[in-house]
Structure formats: C-alpha cells, structure tokens
C-alpha cells in the first residue's frame, strides 16, 4: 500500500461495539476489518529513522467497509482492529493472531469476511502483511491464512478483501485453480492490485464500501432471482468503481485481481442480495448452474417467460408456481392446439396463434407448453390443471422466446438443443453453428418423430423478416428424405409483416388461431371468469358485480380497447385491489360502477394506478424510459438517467399540495427550476422506489453477467408510451424523444461539470450492446461511428451488423476500418482491439482515425506505446470500403443490374440468395431457394421491373423481382420449357426485347424470350463444357461469346450470321467479357496462365496481352465502367479500363490497349472468383472470393485508389533488419517467393522486389 501526500485527517473514532447477531437468510455472518496507520522506523524501508509510508486513511477505510457490511441487508457482525487515538495499529503478530483466531473459532457453516488495509511485501514464498512494527512474521503470512482455511476441516467459508500492494500474489496460486475446478474452495480472495502493482490510498477499500452501499440502496442491482450477490459480478463492480475513482484523481492504475478463472465460480453466499424476490427464484426442478445438456436452461428457450405468462397474472404480483393458475376460457383454442401438439397422421407442420397486442398469445402458448413439456409438467401442474385436460407432445417441445433475438441466436440455440453437431462443423461466432443449414441438415437426418418448435414473439425479434425467411420458411416447407417434415412449428405473432405469409399458409390449411376473432359474448364470459379468479374468493359476493361490469365494458365491440382486453382486465383488477380502492368492492352498486369505469387504454390505467402518489412526477418519465429499452431491458441507473430527460423539474417551493396545478399552469408562485442538473443519485433512489411500485407493469430479468434489467411487461405498453413521448425542458430544443434518450445515455459517460468527451472505458454492458441502436434511432449514428473510443469498447457482435447505417464519408470510412478485421474483434479484449483498429486505419489511409485511436482521451483507454506510422504487405488496399461477412458459406454467383439502385445479388453454396445495398452494406432481401448451390445469376429489366435470373444446382432458370426476390406473376406459358443442366447464363437486349442466353450440359447455346412470347432459339450446338459466357448489346445487334474446355471461344450474332471462325485460345479460358474498345467490339479473356488478352471481335486478331501475369488463373473480368453506355461507346479520351481477379487474391486494373497494369486491389484471403459493378455514385466494385464474405471497393472516376505500395501478394513469412548506404532497411520475405526491401523512415520500397 502506498499513500499519496496529504495532511493527517481527523483521528478515527474508537471501534463501535458489535451489533447484535444478525439473522439474514439463517446464516451466521461475521467480519474482521484490520487497518495499520503508522509504521515503525526500519532501515529496510529507508534511513534508520524512517519506516514505510504512513497510511493515514487506514482507520477511515476500515470504518467505511465495516459500516457497509453491518447494514441490515447484509447482516454482518463486524470486529474492527484499527488504530485508536494516537495509536499506530496492530503489530504483525497482533494482526496475524486476530486473523487466525477468527479463522479457527468460526464454524464450518459460518460466513467470514477478512478485510485488511496495510502494506504488503513479497517474499520468495509468498505475500506478507506488515504490522505497525514494520515487521512481517509467520502469523502475518497471507498464504498461512489461506492454508488455515483450506488445509483443515471444519473451517468457515472466507472472503479475503486485501487492500495491499502486490495483493494479487494471493489470488493466483496453483492450488486455487485445482480446488476451484472441483468446487471445494473455502477461501476466496479479492485483491486490490496485481502481483507486480502497488495499491494506492486505500482506494480499493473505498470502492468496496461504495459498491456495498449502492447495493444496499439498490442503486446497483443484481439478478433478483438469486438470493446472493454473484462473486465475480461483485468483483467486476468493484473493479469498475476503482477505475472511476482512480481516473477522477489522476491516480496510478491498479487491477483488481480475484481467484483464477475470473469468469467462473459457484454461487457464493458472502453477500445476501438486497433485491432478491422469492417469487422470481429459479424453480427447484431446474439446476442452479448452467448445463449444456439441459435444454430449458438455454437463454433463448426462456422457460420463465412461458411460465410467467401461463400464470396469467399480468398486473398482479407473480406468485409461486404452486398457486392455482389464473388462465381461463379459450377452450376451443386450447382444444385445437392441444390436438395439434399431440400430432398423428395428417397433422400439419405449421400452426399460428395471432391476435392484437395483449390478446393472450403468450399466455395460451405458455400454459400449453407447461402442460406438454415433461420438464415443466409436474412443477407447474397448478397452472395448467384448470384446462381440464392433459396435453402431450412427443418429442418434448423446443420453446423459443424470440423477443430481441437474432436469427443467429435462435439457430445456435436450436442447434445445441437438437444435438446438431458433427464432424466438419466449427464453433466460431461466425461459423456454422449459426448457419440454418446446420439445423436443417441435422433435422433431415433424424429418424424419429419431427420435433415441435414453440416460438413466441416473432414480431418482437431484432429482425423478424430475417428470422421468418431465413429459418421459419425452410423449417415449415422442407421435408426429410423419408417424406416427413423437418419439424413442426407452433408460432405466436401479430398479423403484420413479415409474418403475413406464414399466417396466410396457416389460414389456408385451417391451422390459424385468431384470438381477435372470438365473438363478444364468448369473450365477455371469458373475461368475467378471468377477473373473478384474479379477485379471489376472499373479495366476497359483490366482486362478481365488478367482474361482470368490467367484462361487459371491455367486450363491447363498439369500444374495443387498442390493447388486448385480457391485459387491460388484469391491470385494472390490480388497481381495484389497491387499499384505497378495494372498499368499493364491498357494495354491489359501487363495484358495478367501478367496473364500468375501466379505461380503454394503458395511459388511462397508469394515471388511475398512481394518482396522487408522491413520486408521480417521475411516473411517466420512468415508464417512457422503459419504453425505449433495447434488448432485455435497462439497468436501474440508466432508467434514472433517461427519465431525467423526460421529467419536468419540480417546483422550487418546499412543499406542493397534492392537488396543485400541473407544471406550466398560470400561477406565479409555481416556478420551475431547470437550470441545475438533477441529483442523479437521489433521483435513482426515487426511481428504485417507483420501480418497486410499478412491478405489476414490469418484467425484471438478468443479463448474462447478472445485472438486473427492467423492461415493460408488454410490448403494447411500450408502443403506446413511445407514441406519446415528449422530452422535458432539460432536453435540447427540437430534440425528438429518441434523441433525448440517446443524449441522456451519452451524458452518463461524461464527467459532471466538464466539457470532456464520453469516457468510453466506463461503458457498461447495456451501452456496449445497445448504444449503436439508440444512435440509429436518434439519427446520430454517423457521429458515434466515427468516435474511436466507441469502436474500441462496443460489443463487436452488436456493432458490426449496424455499420451499414453509416452514411457520411467519414462514417463509412470508419465502418470500413472496423469491418476489415471484424472477425478478429469478436475474440479480442478492448485494448488489443484498439491496436488492430489503428493498424487497419493506417492501411486504409484513415490517418486521423489512426491518430485518435493511438492517443485516447481521458477515460477512453490506454494510449498506445507504439502507434503505427505506416503499413504495407497488409493484404488490404486503401480503396477497400468495407467487408460484408456471410455466415452461410462462400459466394458462388454474383451479379448487379446495369441501372437503378446500387444493388448486387449474391448466391451461395448453401442455396441462399441475398440482395445487398452495395453503398451501405445493408441486406435488402434474402431468400433460401432450397434448390442447392446457386451456380449462375444475371440481372435485367422486364417491363420497367428489375429482375434477376437464377440457376441453382438443378440447372433450371428461375426469375425473381429486385430487390424483393418475389416471384413474378406466372406467364401463360412456361418461360423456360424443358430447360435443364444450365451451366452459364447471361441477359441481352435484342431489338428492345429482353432475352436470356444459356449454355447447358448438352452443349447447346439457347436464346430465350423473357416475355414468353417467342420460341426458344438454338444459337450453337456441340459445345464442350462451358467455362464462361458473355453478351454485349449494340446498335448492330447483340453479340454472344462462349468459352469451353476445348480452349475455344465461339462467337455468334443472334440477328446475323456467325461472327467468323472460332477463336482459338493459347490456354484454357477461365474468364470472359465483351466490351467496346476504340469504338470496336472486343473480346477480353482471362486465361489459366494468368494473362489477360484482348481480341478484336470481328477479325479475332490478338490486340494486346497483359505485360505481366497473375500468379494463377484469372477467374473474373469486368470493365471498369460496367454501364451499357460505356461498354458500347466509351469516351475515346478517357479510355476503357479492365478489372481482373485471380487465384492469388488480387484484383488488377489494366489498360487493355497497352496491356499495362494501372493498379491493384489487395485484400482477399484467397482466390477472387467474381466481380460486379453496380450503378453507384461514387462508383464501387464488389468482389467475391473463396472466403465467406463480399468486399466493396471505391473506384473514383479519375484514378483508382490503390494502396501506396501493394507489397507482398501472400503471407509475410520473415522479417530482417539491415543497413545499406546509410539507410535503415526492413527486408521482408513472403510466400509469394519475393524479397521486398523497405525504407523504414519513408515507408517506401527500396528497389525492386528480388525473387528468391
């Protein structure tokens, strides 16, 4: 421990007497808190008359920690051993004896915390604590303390809080790891610093006391379903608080260190959870620790969601599952779904439950799932027994709660729960575990009954369209080889896009359950029974009058509530049971009148529920804050921060009558003070109280770390509150509600009273995951995306999908830098990610971003000791815009329309089509054809509608609209009669008529009328195996070129005679395109020898050959300007340029007339197999290769933006340092067989590469 210079604080008071024995959760808890203030002179620590630095704060820190532990919610009996007036504190032996006494006299069932503030010294065998005599003895050995607990039976469970220099040495011992793995640890350590670090000013103890106090006041909340605070969660919160304190004081950094495996550990009972609610506790039939083999512990399965809705207690406290369930009515619907779940011959593969928000979709699915699932059936029998029937499903249903879930999360969950793992599959975050193919293939191999997937809240998924098209459509349409469906799906969703097609399918098969279609008389009966059950028998006979009136009012078809009547009924019944309202139920007339007054909307209910409450001024702000929550919800501190943005400041008077006019009324005495920012800590305490009172409207869950999160009970409540949200006077003028939310969240990262930027290193878990989405909603994403601190600290899995929203040039550049190594960001810590981003920024010429990454501001991270100055041999060119990752295998076909929006279409090996916005990187549409690998694509216009022609593994062309990938209306006659075995496809305009050319496995070249009016025409026959096909429209008619495996290019003109003899090629033709050079149609070929060649289309004369060759075959060719106008009559002055992609991963730019290379793009990690030039300003190039990604490149019209120096075209394998002619050189060797020499000062090549 070291002490900062300062004056001697007031002498600490004498130790307070120990409080009575606590009775928190039946366990005996005690603590010993020790502090040493002054140290005797010792020559080992300085001169003969000097000792170690005094710790003047020791008594203060002991008092702070002990007082926090003695709070009633923790219930510790604390013994303080700290210096009294004028005393130095305990000697080494006294300190050690006190610790050993507590360790040896406490029982095996006791809980003990030992807190020590002193100097720590490292010796060869371990860590020791100094006493006031400046000595360390065997009794003050921390290893000896740990041994006294671990090596002797009957000792207590002990937590050591060590505020010592080098304290981390006691938390990284080999035996600790071994005992932790078998769960036998009795001694646990949270250390103030790492082994080689100093502990400063007792800040660790200060942070521990602050966190304990925040927990006691519930400004910081842990999972309410856990009776104890998580050990590692608590250590993380102490670590965060210590970092904030250190930065605020510009202090020396220290790392809180805990027992090995910092993210693992059993549930430890050191700290009772002040926010624990028994009603939220995990059911006893489910294990307490996650197990991969237990399907219901999967977070996407979320059995608690289904159980909670099965209880039917919306608006009332959630009771234990042993209480009788409240689900009533819906008998016809229950019977239909129960019969469907039972299965049997003729049972359909899809059943859909739909209805308005709050209609009871989740309740219906929940009660049936509890009844049907063997893991839930017995423990929830009280909930489903009122159904009056047994419900079965074989095999057990697979529940999925889709709210705020992505396609990848749902697929990963189902893959794991169906055991869909096998050889050849990886477990990477991008890998096949998130690939729907993995699930589909595994389900197709099953020989038992198809599984039943029960999916709720599809319309609340993060991307409902992606989930519907990417997973549900194939699951509900594909069959196994034995003819049975892959699975059966029970789905609950609102009747809106993108669920309409699934609902339409269910409606056609008479398997749609529409909860809104119930007659008002039946609905009234169900509601009456439901309200009577909510009221309970203890309310007496007059409660029936209230139930009947409420049911009649809500079932009135002329005044139907916008929100589901069952939800309104439950919430209103909760209001009627309030102490101040319940007396109205004692009289039949007042009960009837109360029922008739039921509001038809949620805001009216809220106003009734909290009318006149002392926290009413925060009611709407808190609810509005929760309405904007993303994911599973907001932590309490952020609820308070957002509520501030919607709160109207209270009057400056000390007291305000309950019936006073609202803010803004014409009353001179009612003045508002919005000049001072609110006391957020005090307001958080108010918010905590209000959240408790709002419990009937809320759902509380824990995130993956254990932090308690709040969100509204039902999405319909959020929808209504969002629609009515209006920022308060503290928000900037003109801000939208979404912008006010974003500003409030960002302000939590700023130091109060300063103009400093956000302290991104303090980004909490919620903001790491969801701040980007809030910025998009607020139209502030460009500013956020260009902040290097956010890029470093944001959650890569959540940020990467949102980068397509970047609009400005600066934001798109930052997004491109981030996407360059996106696959690496997912598995690296924040500060390592900073270095990767800085290198990628230099690679792409984003110097300002690189500099800001290297020199973060205060609270934004650690400055880089070695900031990159230049980078080469980096396999990425400055022209690279961004990478579009694909999770479902590589692209096998690529095409772009010649006009219109900047779209490209991709087809993959898995058979999935996607339409991308090439400028912003967004997916516009996706479709799984379920016909195998996509082998060819071509785009054209059909009657003003952009379309794409698709050929899959079955060899039959199909036409779909762009960008929606919807089928075209069926023509009178098939467009491609008898088409089969198509290997290549191209579109061409013939006298204003859209047509297609195909080359098939029979060696035929066929011309098809896409309007379906003209017969198919055979252009050529007897071709070899087609390797490339190209078409060119022109004033003299179209030209078609096809290359085959006989090293021949064959040309033909559909409106004229054959264009002369076949063109013999010196090697295999692997790529082909047609363009206009110098006003003449020309053939450009890419050969297996790596050369690009230019031929005259009329004479077949070879006009030019590339001066240098690619290192392997050329697989893709494209004109630099892909527009039809440029191909037919390019500007003679500008000259056409050609692009080629090859097996060595480079894309090169050629002057076709000279055969000279004009530049190259480097970035692919394997062969480049396809190129496309969508219409775009500024112009871009899209390329595909063997990796599972697309790459987008900038192509300015004047010159290509290539890297300053391309460097190696393959992996760099060795580096060496050399001096030559007074220059400092770096020599690099690569897998491409070249040695490069580099001037280290300039970052430029020194001479030409030398072959090895």
Secondary structure as GFF3:
##gff-version 3
##sequence-region A 1 1252
A	DSSP	three_ten_helix	24	26	.	.	.	ID=ss1
A	DSSP	beta_strand	29	35	.	.	.	ID=ss2
A	DSSP	three_ten_helix	43	45	.	.	.	ID=ss3
A	DSSP	alpha_helix	58	69	.	.	.	ID=ss4
A	DSSP	beta_strand	77	81	.	.	.	ID=ss5
A	DSSP	alpha_helix	92	105	.	.	.	ID=ss6
A	DSSP	beta_strand	111	117	.	.	.	ID=ss7
A	DSSP	beta_strand	120	123	.	.	.	ID=ss8
A	DSSP	beta_strand	126	129	.	.	.	ID=ss9
A	DSSP	three_ten_helix	138	140	.	.	.	ID=ss10
A	DSSP	alpha_helix	142	150	.	.	.	ID=ss11
A	DSSP	beta_strand	157	163	.	.	.	ID=ss12
A	DSSP	three_ten_helix	167	170	.	.	.	ID=ss13
A	DSSP	alpha_helix	174	181	.	.	.	ID=ss14
A	DSSP	beta_strand	187	191	.	.	.	ID=ss15
A	DSSP	alpha_helix	203	216	.	.	.	ID=ss16
A	DSSP	alpha_helix	231	248	.	.	.	ID=ss17
A	DSSP	beta_strand	257	258	.	.	.	ID=ss18
A	DSSP	three_ten_helix	278	280	.	.	.	ID=ss19
A	DSSP	three_ten_helix	295	297	.	.	.	ID=ss20
A	DSSP	alpha_helix	303	311	.	.	.	ID=ss21
A	DSSP	alpha_helix	331	342	.	.	.	ID=ss22
A	DSSP	beta_strand	350	354	.	.	.	ID=ss23
A	DSSP	alpha_helix	361	372	.	.	.	ID=ss24
A	DSSP	alpha_helix	374	377	.	.	.	ID=ss25
A	DSSP	alpha_helix	381	384	.	.	.	ID=ss26
A	DSSP	three_ten_helix	385	387	.	.	.	ID=ss27
A	DSSP	beta_strand	398	401	.	.	.	ID=ss28
A	DSSP	alpha_helix	407	417	.	.	.	ID=ss29
A	DSSP	three_ten_helix	432	434	.	.	.	ID=ss30
A	DSSP	alpha_helix	436	445	.	.	.	ID=ss31
A	DSSP	beta_strand	451	456	.	.	.	ID=ss32
A	DSSP	three_ten_helix	458	460	.	.	.	ID=ss33
A	DSSP	alpha_helix	464	467	.	.	.	ID=ss34
A	DSSP	pi_helix	468	472	.	.	.	ID=ss35
A	DSSP	alpha_helix	473	475	.	.	.	ID=ss36
A	DSSP	beta_strand	487	492	.	.	.	ID=ss37
A	DSSP	alpha_helix	500	508	.	.	.	ID=ss38
A	DSSP	beta_strand	512	514	.	.	.	ID=ss39
A	DSSP	three_ten_helix	515	517	.	.	.	ID=ss40
A	DSSP	alpha_helix	520	535	.	.	.	ID=ss41
A	DSSP	three_ten_helix	537	539	.	.	.	ID=ss42
A	DSSP	alpha_helix	543	554	.	.	.	ID=ss43
A	DSSP	three_ten_helix	557	559	.	.	.	ID=ss44
A	DSSP	alpha_helix	565	576	.	.	.	ID=ss45
A	DSSP	three_ten_helix	582	586	.	.	.	ID=ss46
A	DSSP	alpha_helix	588	596	.	.	.	ID=ss47
A	DSSP	alpha_helix	602	609	.	.	.	ID=ss48
A	DSSP	alpha_helix	616	627	.	.	.	ID=ss49
A	DSSP	alpha_helix	636	646	.	.	.	ID=ss50
A	DSSP	alpha_helix	680	693	.	.	.	ID=ss51
A	DSSP	three_ten_helix	695	697	.	.	.	ID=ss52
A	DSSP	beta_strand	698	702	.	.	.	ID=ss53
A	DSSP	beta_strand	708	712	.	.	.	ID=ss54
A	DSSP	alpha_helix	715	724	.	.	.	ID=ss55
A	DSSP	alpha_helix	737	747	.	.	.	ID=ss56
A	DSSP	three_ten_helix	760	762	.	.	.	ID=ss57
A	DSSP	alpha_helix	765	777	.	.	.	ID=ss58
A	DSSP	alpha_helix	781	785	.	.	.	ID=ss59
A	DSSP	alpha_helix	788	793	.	.	.	ID=ss60
A	DSSP	alpha_helix	796	799	.	.	.	ID=ss61
A	DSSP	three_ten_helix	800	805	.	.	.	ID=ss62
A	DSSP	alpha_helix	809	820	.	.	.	ID=ss63
A	DSSP	alpha_helix	822	825	.	.	.	ID=ss64
A	DSSP	alpha_helix	830	843	.	.	.	ID=ss65
A	DSSP	alpha_helix	847	854	.	.	.	ID=ss66
A	DSSP	beta_strand	880	885	.	.	.	ID=ss67
A	DSSP	beta_strand	891	895	.	.	.	ID=ss68
A	DSSP	beta_strand	903	908	.	.	.	ID=ss69
A	DSSP	beta_strand	912	917	.	.	.	ID=ss70
A	DSSP	beta_strand	922	928	.	.	.	ID=ss71
A	DSSP	beta_strand	934	942	.	.	.	ID=ss72
A	DSSP	beta_strand	945	952	.	.	.	ID=ss73
A	DSSP	beta_strand	957	961	.	.	.	ID=ss74
A	DSSP	beta_strand	982	990	.	.	.	ID=ss75
A	DSSP	beta_strand	993	1000	.	.	.	ID=ss76
A	DSSP	beta_strand	1005	1009	.	.	.	ID=ss77
A	DSSP	beta_strand	1017	1020	.	.	.	ID=ss78
A	DSSP	beta_strand	1026	1032	.	.	.	ID=ss79
A	DSSP	beta_strand	1039	1044	.	.	.	ID=ss80
A	DSSP	beta_strand	1048	1052	.	.	.	ID=ss81
A	DSSP	beta_strand	1063	1064	.	.	.	ID=ss82
A	DSSP	beta_strand	1069	1077	.	.	.	ID=ss83
A	DSSP	beta_strand	1080	1087	.	.	.	ID=ss84
A	DSSP	beta_strand	1092	1096	.	.	.	ID=ss85
A	DSSP	beta_strand	1102	1105	.	.	.	ID=ss86
A	DSSP	beta_strand	1114	1119	.	.	.	ID=ss87
A	DSSP	alpha_helix	1124	1129	.	.	.	ID=ss88
A	DSSP	beta_strand	1137	1142	.	.	.	ID=ss89
A	DSSP	beta_strand	1146	1151	.	.	.	ID=ss90
A	DSSP	beta_strand	1156	1162	.	.	.	ID=ss91
A	DSSP	beta_strand	1168	1172	.	.	.	ID=ss92
A	DSSP	beta_strand	1180	1185	.	.	.	ID=ss93
A	DSSP	beta_strand	1189	1194	.	.	.	ID=ss94
A	DSSP	beta_strand	1212	1220	.	.	.	ID=ss95
A	DSSP	beta_strand	1223	1230	.	.	.	ID=ss96
A	DSSP	beta_strand	1234	1239	.	.	.	ID=ss97
A	DSSP	beta_strand	1244	1245	.	.	.	ID=ss98
A	DSSP	beta_strand	1250	1251	.	.	.	ID=ss99
###
